[in-house]
Amino acid sequence: MLSAIRTNKAPIRASAIALSALLASSCASINQELLEAQLPDMPEAWSAEAQAATPLTGDWVAAFNDDTL
């Protein structure tokens, strides 16, 4: 009975090794061009200073200007 239990560990071990190899290889498949790409400049209206000038009301639903909401 114990020998049957010991032999069933082989598929689990093989699966663990395959999963480890898959996870390790996924880290190496990052496209370097995407990492080195320049981000576009942010519009002036999206600056933190512009957001800080308007007071927070807590009524975020009103920002949608929708009568249904």
SVG drawing of the C-alpha trace seen along z (x, -y; Angstrom):
<svg xmlns="http://www.w3.org/2000/svg" viewBox="-33 -77 48 79">
<polyline fill="none" stroke="black" stroke-width="0.4" points="0.0,0.0 2.8,-2.4 4.6,-1.7 1.4,-2.8 1.4,-6.1 5.1,-6.7 4.7,-6.2 1.9,-8.7 4.2,-11.5 6.0,-11.5 3.2,-13.2 2.9,-15.9 6.6,-16.5 6.7,-16.7 3.8,-19.1 5.6,-21.3 8.7,-21.3 6.8,-22.2 4.9,-25.0 8.2,-26.4 9.7,-26.4 6.7,-28.1 6.7,-30.8 10.4,-31.4 10.2,-31.7 7.3,-34.1 9.6,-36.7 12.0,-36.5 9.4,-37.2 9.0,-41.0 9.3,-43.1 12.3,-45.5 10.8,-48.0 7.8,-48.4 10.0,-49.0 12.1,-51.6 9.2,-53.4 8.8,-57.1 5.5,-58.0 3.6,-60.9 3.5,-64.2 0.5,-64.7 -2.0,-67.4 -1.8,-70.6 -5.4,-70.1 -4.4,-66.9 -1.9,-68.5 -2.1,-68.2 -2.2,-72.0 -5.4,-72.2 -7.0,-69.5 -6.1,-71.1 -7.7,-74.4 -11.2,-72.9 -12.7,-72.1 -13.8,-68.6 -17.5,-68.3 -17.9,-64.5 -20.8,-64.6 -19.0,-62.5 -22.3,-61.6 -22.9,-65.2 -19.6,-65.1 -21.4,-62.9 -24.2,-65.5 -26.7,-62.7 -30.3,-63.1 -30.8,-59.4 -28.0,-59.0"/>
</svg>
